[in-house]
Amino acid sequence: MSRTDFNTLLEAGAHFGHLKRKWNPKMAPYIFMEKNGIHIIDLHKTVLKIDEAAAAIKQIAKSGRRVLFVATKKQAKEIVAEKVAAVGMPFVTERWAGGMLTNFPTIRKAVKKMATIDKMTADGTFDNFSKREKLQIERQRAKLEKNLGSIADLTRLPAALFVVDVQKEANAVKEAKRLSIPVFAMVDTCCDPTDIDYVIPANDDAAKSISVIIDTMCAAIAEGSEERRLEKEKEAEEAAAQEAAAPRKEGKPRIKKAVKASFNAEEETLKEVVAAVETPFEEPKEE
């Protein structure tokens, strides 16, 4: 079953490419025709590529790993932030900080700094600073939140990257390739698909086109996460059933033997006491 159809993509304007003079020859396999100086993307191939990408993303989510979405262009920001946050995945919609992947430990330090400021505010330490210091800290916190707030819970490198507009997010793609992180991307007719592992040929400028494809990817992630949850529940139930059906451990009879031995020892002692009582008492002889 296809995750999206030709007509949905057509209505969203996903077939509109860039001007012919701006095209990248490497996108030729995905171009259907040229009309009024504009390249038209072959949506039949787009449907196949979306299904391929969605299946791969679903498996990543099912394995419990994370996909980092990158979309800093104006028409994609709000769409990605809203839809991706709903499925619990990290995203970057403000600015790609250089080294966000290749220098990940430093990024984590910045995130921890943000958490430290929050802790200071909560425990009252923040109130001890002067007005000027408070203002500086608040500005720093706001800046960190804007750039890194959406990846605050990303404790390790993502398993994959999803990019809207390969040209605009070229630095993100380079860092991912350097670390051998697979890249999923919406690729327009003016872009180079060489470094993209899962190419989705589509209009990356129209908000409707972006929304349809992000919706499909998020639905795949939700399916993968749900399947993972159900599998964990099933494993827990099976483990509980096995534990309930398992025979008693061999350690219990040993406890019974120990109790019996203790009882026998007490019985022997009691016999000795009775025998001592029944023995006639002899007074000591005077010398």
DRENPA-331501 format. One record per residue (C-alpha): z, x, y; residue in three letters; residue number from 1. Coordinates in steps of 0.001 Angstrom, whole numbers, always signed. Each point is the difference from the previous one (the first is absolute). Layout:
REM residues N
@Z: Z; X: X; Y: Y; zaro: ALA; marba: NUM;
...
//
This chain:
REM residues 287
@Z: +0; X: +0; Y: +0; zaro: MET; marba: 1;
@Z: -1030; X: +1366; Y: +3403; zaro: SER; marba: 2;
@Z: +2780; X: +471; Y: +2562; zaro: ARG; marba: 3;
@Z: -2259; X: -1010; Y: +2864; zaro: THR; marba: 4;
@Z: -3474; X: -1462; Y: +252; zaro: ASP; marba: 5;
@Z: -3246; X: +621; Y: +1838; zaro: PHE; marba: 6;
@Z: +306; X: -3031; Y: +2297; zaro: ASN; marba: 7;
@Z: +3549; X: +867; Y: +1151; zaro: THR; marba: 8;
@Z: -1139; X: +3487; Y: +991; zaro: LEU; marba: 9;
@Z: -3133; X: -1391; Y: +1648; zaro: LEU; marba: 10;
@Z: +2028; X: -2447; Y: +2118; zaro: GLU; marba: 11;
@Z: +2343; X: +2823; Y: +1018; zaro: ALA; marba: 12;
@Z: -2944; X: +2105; Y: +1213; zaro: GLY; marba: 13;
@Z: +719; X: +2796; Y: -2487; zaro: ALA; marba: 14;
@Z: -3753; X: +619; Y: -392; zaro: HIS; marba: 15;
@Z: -619; X: +1228; Y: +3561; zaro: PHE; marba: 16;
@Z: -363; X: +3767; Y: +166; zaro: GLY; marba: 17;
@Z: -634; X: +2258; Y: +2996; zaro: HIS; marba: 18;
@Z: -3195; X: +713; Y: +1912; zaro: LEU; marba: 19;
@Z: -2715; X: +1693; Y: -2029; zaro: LYS; marba: 20;
@Z: +64; X: +3092; Y: +2222; zaro: ARG; marba: 21;
@Z: +3716; X: +491; Y: -758; zaro: LYS; marba: 22;
@Z: -211; X: -285; Y: -3766; zaro: TRP; marba: 23;
@Z: +1143; X: +2564; Y: -2549; zaro: ASN; marba: 24;
@Z: -2688; X: +592; Y: -2675; zaro: PRO; marba: 25;
@Z: +2730; X: +298; Y: -2660; zaro: LYS; marba: 26;
@Z: +629; X: -3743; Y: +423; zaro: MET; marba: 27;
@Z: -3597; X: -806; Y: -1033; zaro: ALA; marba: 28;
@Z: +976; X: -1315; Y: -3484; zaro: PRO; marba: 29;
@Z: +2131; X: -2716; Y: +1629; zaro: TYR; marba: 30;
@Z: -2543; X: -1154; Y: +2631; zaro: ILE; marba: 31;
@Z: -2045; X: -3107; Y: -803; zaro: PHE; marba: 32;
@Z: -2421; X: -19; Y: +2964; zaro: MET; marba: 33;
@Z: -429; X: +525; Y: +3733; zaro: GLU; marba: 34;
@Z: -192; X: -2916; Y: +2417; zaro: LYS; marba: 35;
@Z: -459; X: +235; Y: +3788; zaro: ASN; marba: 36;
@Z: +921; X: +3684; Y: -93; zaro: GLY; marba: 37;
@Z: +3241; X: -648; Y: -1915; zaro: ILE; marba: 38;
@Z: +643; X: +914; Y: -3626; zaro: HIS; marba: 39;
@Z: +1073; X: -2808; Y: -2319; zaro: ILE; marba: 40;
@Z: +2460; X: +876; Y: -2785; zaro: ILE; marba: 41;
@Z: -726; X: -1191; Y: -3546; zaro: ASP; marba: 42;
@Z: +2920; X: -2410; Y: -584; zaro: LEU; marba: 43;
@Z: -707; X: -231; Y: -3739; zaro: HIS; marba: 44;
@Z: +1018; X: +3654; Y: -249; zaro: LYS; marba: 45;
@Z: +2937; X: -632; Y: +2336; zaro: THR; marba: 46;
@Z: +1339; X: -2693; Y: -2358; zaro: VAL; marba: 47;
@Z: -188; X: +2400; Y: -2962; zaro: LEU; marba: 48;
@Z: +1703; X: +2795; Y: +1946; zaro: LYS; marba: 49;
@Z: +2777; X: -2308; Y: +1206; zaro: ILE; marba: 50;
@Z: +737; X: -1053; Y: -3587; zaro: ASP; marba: 51;
@Z: +28; X: +3631; Y: -1134; zaro: GLU; marba: 52;
@Z: +2373; X: +1036; Y: +2803; zaro: ALA; marba: 53;
@Z: +2278; X: -3023; Y: -505; zaro: ALA; marba: 54;
@Z: +346; X: +730; Y: -3732; zaro: ALA; marba: 55;
@Z: +983; X: +3615; Y: +727; zaro: ALA; marba: 56;
@Z: +2484; X: -988; Y: +2728; zaro: ILE; marba: 57;
@Z: +1554; X: -2603; Y: -2300; zaro: LYS; marba: 58;
@Z: +705; X: +2675; Y: -2624; zaro: GLN; marba: 59;
@Z: +1626; X: +2230; Y: +2618; zaro: ILE; marba: 60;
@Z: +2290; X: -2854; Y: +1084; zaro: ALA; marba: 61;
@Z: +743; X: -889; Y: -3631; zaro: LYS; marba: 62;
@Z: +1166; X: +3568; Y: -632; zaro: SER; marba: 63;
@Z: +2480; X: -298; Y: +2885; zaro: GLY; marba: 64;
@Z: -1773; X: +2460; Y: +2301; zaro: ARG; marba: 65;
@Z: -891; X: -499; Y: +3673; zaro: ARG; marba: 66;
@Z: -3295; X: -331; Y: +1895; zaro: VAL; marba: 67;
@Z: +1; X: +1114; Y: +3648; zaro: LEU; marba: 68;
@Z: -2278; X: -2101; Y: +2245; zaro: PHE; marba: 69;
@Z: -1456; X: +1691; Y: +3090; zaro: VAL; marba: 70;
@Z: -1620; X: -2040; Y: +2776; zaro: ALA; marba: 71;
@Z: +505; X: +1107; Y: +3596; zaro: THR; marba: 72;
@Z: -3014; X: -1774; Y: +1556; zaro: LYS; marba: 73;
@Z: +820; X: -2937; Y: +2248; zaro: LYS; marba: 74;
@Z: -1605; X: -2799; Y: -2021; zaro: GLN; marba: 75;
@Z: +1697; X: +1105; Y: -3262; zaro: ALA; marba: 76;
@Z: +3577; X: +779; Y: +1169; zaro: LYS; marba: 77;
@Z: +1556; X: -3456; Y: -91; zaro: GLU; marba: 78;
@Z: -1878; X: -1093; Y: -3126; zaro: ILE; marba: 79;
@Z: +1180; X: +3007; Y: -2014; zaro: VAL; marba: 80;
@Z: +3567; X: -65; Y: +1354; zaro: ALA; marba: 81;
@Z: +455; X: -3678; Y: -873; zaro: GLU; marba: 82;
@Z: -1696; X: -159; Y: -3395; zaro: LYS; marba: 83;
@Z: +1108; X: +3376; Y: -1372; zaro: VAL; marba: 84;
@Z: +3637; X: -453; Y: +1055; zaro: ALA; marba: 85;
@Z: +24; X: -3282; Y: -1972; zaro: ALA; marba: 86;
@Z: -634; X: +1895; Y: -3272; zaro: VAL; marba: 87;
@Z: +2486; X: +2762; Y: +808; zaro: GLY; marba: 88;
@Z: -2432; X: +2887; Y: +437; zaro: MET; marba: 89;
@Z: +202; X: +2674; Y: +2746; zaro: PRO; marba: 90;
@Z: -2588; X: +109; Y: +2787; zaro: PHE; marba: 91;
@Z: -1007; X: +1974; Y: +3099; zaro: VAL; marba: 92;
@Z: -1446; X: -2015; Y: +2881; zaro: THR; marba: 93;
@Z: +920; X: +2021; Y: +3097; zaro: GLU; marba: 94;
@Z: -1004; X: +3637; Y: -304; zaro: ARG; marba: 95;
@Z: -589; X: +2303; Y: -2919; zaro: TRP; marba: 96;
@Z: +2514; X: +2816; Y: +491; zaro: ALA; marba: 97;
@Z: -1572; X: +3280; Y: -1087; zaro: GLY; marba: 98;
@Z: +1583; X: +1178; Y: -3233; zaro: GLY; marba: 99;
@Z: +1279; X: -3431; Y: -997; zaro: MET; marba: 100;
@Z: -1026; X: +846; Y: -3571; zaro: LEU; marba: 101;
@Z: -439; X: +3783; Y: -71; zaro: THR; marba: 102;
@Z: +3283; X: +564; Y: +1864; zaro: ASN; marba: 103;
@Z: +1851; X: -2950; Y: -1493; zaro: PHE; marba: 104;
@Z: +3517; X: +1603; Y: -36; zaro: PRO; marba: 105;
@Z: -116; X: +329; Y: +3817; zaro: THR; marba: 106;
@Z: -1001; X: -3661; Y: +333; zaro: ILE; marba: 107;
@Z: +2937; X: -951; Y: -2222; zaro: ARG; marba: 108;
@Z: +2325; X: +1975; Y: +2289; zaro: LYS; marba: 109;
@Z: -1247; X: -2023; Y: +2969; zaro: ALA; marba: 110;
@Z: +640; X: -3238; Y: -1902; zaro: VAL; marba: 111;
@Z: +3531; X: +1194; Y: -878; zaro: LYS; marba: 112;
@Z: +554; X: +780; Y: +3673; zaro: LYS; marba: 113;
@Z: -810; X: -3616; Y: +785; zaro: MET; marba: 114;
@Z: +2499; X: -1130; Y: -2651; zaro: ALA; marba: 115;
@Z: +2640; X: +2321; Y: +1485; zaro: THR; marba: 116;
@Z: -436; X: -1566; Y: +3453; zaro: ILE; marba: 117;
@Z: +417; X: -3457; Y: -1567; zaro: ASP; marba: 118;
@Z: +3182; X: +1163; Y: -1752; zaro: LYS; marba: 119;
@Z: +1404; X: +1378; Y: +3276; zaro: MET; marba: 120;
@Z: -660; X: -3353; Y: +1652; zaro: THR; marba: 121;
@Z: +1699; X: -1867; Y: -2835; zaro: ALA; marba: 122;
@Z: +3182; X: +2101; Y: -181; zaro: ASP; marba: 123;
@Z: +509; X: +183; Y: +3786; zaro: GLY; marba: 124;
@Z: -781; X: +3723; Y: +415; zaro: THR; marba: 125;
@Z: -2907; X: -908; Y: +2269; zaro: PHE; marba: 126;
@Z: +2447; X: -1426; Y: +2593; zaro: ASP; marba: 127;
@Z: +1510; X: +3468; Y: +575; zaro: ASN; marba: 128;
@Z: -3220; X: +1360; Y: +1534; zaro: PHE; marba: 129;
@Z: -759; X: -65; Y: +3701; zaro: SER; marba: 130;
@Z: -2439; X: -2527; Y: +1442; zaro: LYS; marba: 131;
@Z: -2756; X: +2592; Y: +282; zaro: ARG; marba: 132;
@Z: +467; X: +1198; Y: -3609; zaro: GLU; marba: 133;
@Z: -52; X: -3578; Y: -1249; zaro: LYS; marba: 134;
@Z: -3287; X: -628; Y: +1779; zaro: LEU; marba: 135;
@Z: -1579; X: +3132; Y: -1495; zaro: GLN; marba: 136;
@Z: +1161; X: -920; Y: -3507; zaro: ILE; marba: 137;
@Z: -1245; X: -3581; Y: +363; zaro: GLU; marba: 138;
@Z: -3426; X: +1223; Y: +1119; zaro: ARG; marba: 139;
@Z: -164; X: +2414; Y: -2926; zaro: GLN; marba: 140;
@Z: +1007; X: -2778; Y: -2412; zaro: ARG; marba: 141;
@Z: -2668; X: -2342; Y: +1407; zaro: ALA; marba: 142;
@Z: -2669; X: +2689; Y: -374; zaro: LYS; marba: 143;
@Z: +999; X: +739; Y: -3595; zaro: LEU; marba: 144;
@Z: +67; X: -3712; Y: -834; zaro: GLU; marba: 145;
@Z: -3464; X: -502; Y: +1459; zaro: LYS; marba: 146;
@Z: -1582; X: +2878; Y: -1930; zaro: ASN; marba: 147;
@Z: +2065; X: +150; Y: -3192; zaro: LEU; marba: 148;
@Z: +1874; X: -3293; Y: -290; zaro: GLY; marba: 149;
@Z: -2491; X: -1452; Y: -2467; zaro: SER; marba: 150;
@Z: +391; X: +2944; Y: -2414; zaro: ILE; marba: 151;
@Z: +3817; X: +258; Y: +235; zaro: ALA; marba: 152;
@Z: +379; X: -950; Y: -3676; zaro: ASP; marba: 153;
@Z: -2753; X: +2344; Y: -1223; zaro: LEU; marba: 154;
@Z: +2202; X: +2596; Y: -1708; zaro: THR; marba: 155;
@Z: -2838; X: +1873; Y: -1726; zaro: ARG; marba: 156;
@Z: -3746; X: +503; Y: +373; zaro: LEU; marba: 157;
@Z: -2044; X: -3177; Y: -584; zaro: PRO; marba: 158;
@Z: -2066; X: -398; Y: -3152; zaro: ALA; marba: 159;
@Z: -3056; X: -1028; Y: +2047; zaro: ALA; marba: 160;
@Z: -1315; X: -528; Y: +3523; zaro: LEU; marba: 161;
@Z: -1857; X: -3074; Y: +1268; zaro: PHE; marba: 162;
@Z: -1957; X: +666; Y: +3188; zaro: VAL; marba: 163;
@Z: -1750; X: -2310; Y: +2446; zaro: VAL; marba: 164;
@Z: -2724; X: +2015; Y: +1833; zaro: ASP; marba: 165;
@Z: -557; X: +3373; Y: -1640; zaro: VAL; marba: 166;
@Z: -1226; X: +1634; Y: +3229; zaro: GLN; marba: 167;
@Z: +3061; X: -957; Y: +2062; zaro: LYS; marba: 168;
@Z: +2432; X: +976; Y: -2769; zaro: GLU; marba: 169;
@Z: -1797; X: +3231; Y: -935; zaro: ALA; marba: 170;
@Z: +3228; X: +2052; Y: +186; zaro: ASN; marba: 171;
@Z: +1789; X: -2327; Y: -2399; zaro: ALA; marba: 172;
@Z: -2889; X: +245; Y: -2479; zaro: VAL; marba: 173;
@Z: -27; X: +3822; Y: +249; zaro: LYS; marba: 174;
@Z: +3731; X: +237; Y: -706; zaro: GLU; marba: 175;
@Z: -288; X: -2371; Y: -2962; zaro: ALA; marba: 176;
@Z: -2878; X: +1980; Y: -1512; zaro: LYS; marba: 177;
@Z: +1914; X: +3242; Y: +477; zaro: ARG; marba: 178;
@Z: +2859; X: -1438; Y: -2068; zaro: LEU; marba: 179;
@Z: -2325; X: -1690; Y: -2549; zaro: SER; marba: 180;
@Z: +1186; X: -3465; Y: +1030; zaro: ILE; marba: 181;
@Z: -2679; X: -2646; Y: -782; zaro: PRO; marba: 182;
@Z: -1482; X: -1728; Y: +3050; zaro: VAL; marba: 183;
@Z: -1089; X: -3648; Y: +202; zaro: PHE; marba: 184;
@Z: -1966; X: -855; Y: +3146; zaro: ALA; marba: 185;
@Z: -2154; X: -2500; Y: +1821; zaro: MET; marba: 186;
@Z: -3138; X: +2009; Y: +736; zaro: VAL; marba: 187;
@Z: -2566; X: -1068; Y: +2610; zaro: ASP; marba: 188;
@Z: -3655; X: +1122; Y: +144; zaro: THR; marba: 189;
@Z: +791; X: +2756; Y: +2534; zaro: CYS; marba: 190;
@Z: +2636; X: +1679; Y: -2231; zaro: CYS; marba: 191;
@Z: -119; X: +2707; Y: -2655; zaro: ASP; marba: 192;
@Z: +1254; X: -1358; Y: -3364; zaro: PRO; marba: 193;
@Z: +109; X: +3444; Y: -1683; zaro: THR; marba: 194;
@Z: +3795; X: +484; Y: +97; zaro: ASP; marba: 195;
@Z: +839; X: -3605; Y: -861; zaro: ILE; marba: 196;
@Z: +1002; X: -732; Y: -3603; zaro: ASP; marba: 197;
@Z: -345; X: -3800; Y: +283; zaro: TYR; marba: 198;
@Z: -2701; X: -924; Y: +2507; zaro: VAL; marba: 199;
@Z: -52; X: -3578; Y: +1311; zaro: ILE; marba: 200;
@Z: -3225; X: -321; Y: +2040; zaro: PRO; marba: 201;
@Z: +783; X: -2508; Y: +2753; zaro: ALA; marba: 202;
@Z: +172; X: -595; Y: +3729; zaro: ASN; marba: 203;
@Z: +3163; X: +1799; Y: +1149; zaro: ASP; marba: 204;
@Z: -191; X: -1307; Y: +3587; zaro: ASP; marba: 205;
@Z: +243; X: -3778; Y: -491; zaro: ALA; marba: 206;
@Z: +3550; X: -1359; Y: -285; zaro: ALA; marba: 207;
@Z: -1081; X: -2692; Y: -2504; zaro: LYS; marba: 208;
@Z: -1662; X: +2558; Y: -2263; zaro: SER; marba: 209;
@Z: +3102; X: +2220; Y: +80; zaro: ILE; marba: 210;
@Z: +2249; X: -3011; Y: -664; zaro: SER; marba: 211;
@Z: -1948; X: -1152; Y: -3086; zaro: VAL; marba: 212;
@Z: +70; X: +3439; Y: -1628; zaro: ILE; marba: 213;
@Z: +3655; X: +736; Y: +858; zaro: ILE; marba: 214;
@Z: +918; X: -3447; Y: -1386; zaro: ASP; marba: 215;
@Z: -1706; X: +868; Y: -3276; zaro: THR; marba: 216;
@Z: +1755; X: +3366; Y: -285; zaro: MET; marba: 217;
@Z: +3402; X: -1524; Y: +805; zaro: CYS; marba: 218;
@Z: -542; X: -2743; Y: -2589; zaro: ALA; marba: 219;
@Z: -725; X: +2693; Y: -2614; zaro: ALA; marba: 220;
@Z: +3186; X: +1864; Y: +992; zaro: ILE; marba: 221;
@Z: +2043; X: -3210; Y: -255; zaro: ALA; marba: 222;
@Z: -1410; X: -640; Y: -3499; zaro: GLU; marba: 223;
@Z: +812; X: +3524; Y: -1140; zaro: GLY; marba: 224;
@Z: +3545; X: -182; Y: +1369; zaro: SER; marba: 225;
@Z: +597; X: -3387; Y: -1656; zaro: GLU; marba: 226;
@Z: -1258; X: +1266; Y: -3372; zaro: GLU; marba: 227;
@Z: +2308; X: +3009; Y: +298; zaro: ARG; marba: 228;
@Z: +2962; X: -2308; Y: +713; zaro: ARG; marba: 229;
@Z: -786; X: -2236; Y: -2988; zaro: LEU; marba: 230;
@Z: -380; X: +3011; Y: -2314; zaro: GLU; marba: 231;
@Z: +3386; X: +1349; Y: +1092; zaro: LYS; marba: 232;
@Z: +1633; X: -3388; Y: -610; zaro: GLU; marba: 233;
@Z: -1592; X: -202; Y: -3459; zaro: LYS; marba: 234;
@Z: +1174; X: +3522; Y: -872; zaro: GLU; marba: 235;
@Z: +3528; X: -862; Y: +1140; zaro: ALA; marba: 236;
@Z: +13; X: -3176; Y: -2134; zaro: GLU; marba: 237;
@Z: -1289; X: +1875; Y: -3065; zaro: GLU; marba: 238;
@Z: +2619; X: +2720; Y: +454; zaro: ALA; marba: 239;
@Z: +2756; X: -2633; Y: +253; zaro: ALA; marba: 240;
@Z: -1296; X: -1789; Y: -3123; zaro: ALA; marba: 241;
@Z: -107; X: +3259; Y: -1985; zaro: GLN; marba: 242;
@Z: +3523; X: +875; Y: +1070; zaro: GLU; marba: 243;
@Z: +1269; X: -3435; Y: -1056; zaro: ALA; marba: 244;
@Z: -1753; X: +186; Y: -3393; zaro: ALA; marba: 245;
@Z: +1008; X: +3602; Y: -717; zaro: ALA; marba: 246;
@Z: +2648; X: +492; Y: -2813; zaro: PRO; marba: 247;
@Z: +3490; X: +1116; Y: +892; zaro: ARG; marba: 248;
@Z: +529; X: +3704; Y: +391; zaro: LYS; marba: 249;
@Z: +1599; X: +2033; Y: -2824; zaro: GLU; marba: 250;
@Z: +2857; X: +1019; Y: +2242; zaro: GLY; marba: 251;
@Z: +1827; X: -3320; Y: -447; zaro: LYS; marba: 252;
@Z: +970; X: +399; Y: -3724; zaro: PRO; marba: 253;
@Z: +1514; X: +3366; Y: +863; zaro: ARG; marba: 254;
@Z: +2311; X: -1751; Y: +2437; zaro: ILE; marba: 255;
@Z: +1061; X: -2380; Y: -2785; zaro: LYS; marba: 256;
@Z: +750; X: +2945; Y: -2301; zaro: LYS; marba: 257;
@Z: +2047; X: +1653; Y: +2701; zaro: ALA; marba: 258;
@Z: +2028; X: -3202; Y: +508; zaro: VAL; marba: 259;
@Z: +531; X: -343; Y: -3774; zaro: LYS; marba: 260;
@Z: +1144; X: +3617; Y: -292; zaro: ALA; marba: 261;
@Z: +2433; X: -539; Y: +2839; zaro: SER; marba: 262;
@Z: +1346; X: -3138; Y: -1671; zaro: PHE; marba: 263;
@Z: +489; X: +1867; Y: -3324; zaro: ASN; marba: 264;
@Z: +1882; X: +2778; Y: +1784; zaro: ALA; marba: 265;
@Z: +2306; X: -2542; Y: +1623; zaro: GLU; marba: 266;
@Z: +590; X: -1670; Y: -3408; zaro: GLU; marba: 267;
@Z: +981; X: +3344; Y: -1588; zaro: GLU; marba: 268;
@Z: +2426; X: +718; Y: +2828; zaro: THR; marba: 269;
@Z: +1547; X: -3468; Y: -420; zaro: LEU; marba: 270;
@Z: +520; X: +646; Y: -3742; zaro: LYS; marba: 271;
@Z: +1735; X: +3269; Y: +765; zaro: GLU; marba: 272;
@Z: +2358; X: -1778; Y: +2432; zaro: VAL; marba: 273;
@Z: +820; X: -2701; Y: -2570; zaro: VAL; marba: 274;
@Z: +677; X: +2606; Y: -2669; zaro: ALA; marba: 275;
@Z: +2317; X: +1869; Y: +2319; zaro: ALA; marba: 276;
@Z: +1961; X: -3174; Y: +748; zaro: VAL; marba: 277;
@Z: +400; X: -872; Y: -3676; zaro: GLU; marba: 278;
@Z: +1268; X: +3512; Y: -877; zaro: THR; marba: 279;
@Z: +3838; X: -79; Y: -173; zaro: PRO; marba: 280;
@Z: +1669; X: +1851; Y: +2793; zaro: PHE; marba: 281;
@Z: +2077; X: +3008; Y: -1169; zaro: GLU; marba: 282;
@Z: +2749; X: +1256; Y: +2220; zaro: GLU; marba: 283;
@Z: +60; X: +3750; Y: +472; zaro: PRO; marba: 284;
@Z: +2607; X: +1766; Y: -2164; zaro: LYS; marba: 285;
@Z: +2905; X: +1643; Y: +1727; zaro: GLU; marba: 286;
@Z: +265; X: +3737; Y: -529; zaro: GLU; marba: 287;
//
